[in-house]
Structures are given as structure tokens and as C-alpha cells.
């Protein structure tokens, strides 16, 4: 699934995102609005990881 598809189905996929990154709040998910860069930023913020690590995790999520 590419990121355009994820963005289009964001409402449906929020549960999957919440499962993968349980520390993200509902407000975080609303703020992300399906935007990849915003999700990377929120993962960095909540988990204290480098941007490269957050991007790697999002890439993994996108492929699954």
C-alpha cells in the first residue's frame, strides 16, 4: 500500500497505527491527518527516536 492509499484510508487505518504505536494519542492521530511527515514527527516526539528510525518504522508500516 502506498502512502496515497494510506492517506485516503486514514480513518480506517488509525486503529492499525494505534496498535503499532500505542503511545500515540487520539489527538496525535487527528493532528497527523494521514500525512506521512507528521506521523514521522509524532513517532519521534513520543518515542524519542531519530528521524531515520521513525522513517524506517513508517516504511515498514507502509509495506505491511
N, C-alpha and C positions, 0 to 999 in steps of 0.2 A: 504494500500500500504506500503510495507516495504522499508527500505532505499536503498536497492539494486535496486529496481524498480525505485525509485525516481532518483537515480544517473544515471540510464540508460536513463531516460526520461528528464534529466535536462534541455536540450534545450527547450523542450515543456513546462516544468513546471516553467521556470523562470518568466513568466508572473504572475502565481499564487503566487509565492514567493514575487514578487514586489507588488502585491495587498495587501498581508498580512503584509509586512514590507516595506512600501513606502519609508522610509528613506534610504534603501539600494540603492546604485548607481548601474548602469550597470557594472562599474568596479568591484564593490564588488561581483556581481553575477558571473562575469567572474573568479574572484580570487577563489570563493568558489568551482567551478568546480564540483558541486554535492556532495561535501564532507560534511557530517553532522557536524563534529567538526569545520570545517571552517565556516559553516553557524552560528553555535552557537557563535563562536568568533566574527563574524561580527555583530550579533544582540547585543551582549554585548557592543561592541565598539560604535555602532550607537545609541543605546537606553539607555546606561548606567545602564543596569540591571545586576544582579548577574548571574553567570554561571547556577545556578539551575533554575532560572526563564527563561533564554534563552533556556535551555534544555526542560523545560516544554512546552514552546511555540512551539518548533520544534516537540516535541512529539505530540502535538495537530494537527499541520500541517500534520504530517505523517499519523495520523489516519483519516484525512478528505479526 
